[in-house]
Amino acid sequence: MSKLTIVAKIEAKPESIELVKAELLKLLEPTRSEAGCIQYDLHQDNTNPTVFVFYENWESRELWQAHMNNDHLKAYMAATEGAVTNFTLNEMAVIE
C-alpha cells in the first residue's frame, strides 16, 4: 500500500458559508482519529470565503475509502444538502 494525498475543494453558496464551515469543522476531530489518517487540514480562501479546501494524507487508499463511508461524513452530507455549489476531489501521489 502506498500513501494517498487528497485535495478536496468545496464551494458553498454565499448565503451558506457559515453553515458549511461549521459542518466542515465538525469533521476535523473524528477524522483525525481515524485509522490511517496522517493529516487532515481544512483551509478557507482568503479572498473568496465560499471556497474551502481539505488537504489530506492517508496511509492507503483503502483506509481513505473507509473514511468516506463513516457516519460523520454522512451527517455532513445531510446537513449541507443544497448548501454546496461545487465539490471537486483529487486523489494524488507524491512525485519524488
Secondary structure, DSSP 8 states (H G I E B T S, - for coil): ---EEEEEEEEE-GGGHHHHHHHHHHHHHHHHTSTTEEEEEEEE-SS-TTEEEEEEEES-HHHHHHHHTSHHHHHHHHHTTTTEEEEEEEEE----
